[in-house]
Amino acid sequence: MTTRDFISIVENELKDFADFRDDGISEVVQVWYCKTIQNHKGLFIVKDKYGWKYPCFIEATYNGDKGELYLDFYRKYFKHVFSVADKEQ
């Protein structure tokens, strides 16, 4: 499987996924990607007709040994901000 094949399969699976059928996905954006041997992993966000489904991130993993694709959904619950300016010297 090539990188383009992986991204295309993920996009198609997300568009067909039951939770998104009512809204309809207009765009799938790859945020991060890595390939190790026969395995692929990527982080994606999706946009529907109302805008970004932020803060929902989808981690897609292709297991090359089994020929399986896993989709894990994550939500951002909070952001903790701290200053590092005082620590740099």
Secondary structure by P-SEA (a helix, b strand, c coil): ccaaaaaaaaaaaaaacccccccccccccccccccccccccccccccccccccccbbbbbbbcccccbbbbbbbbbcbbbbbbcccccc
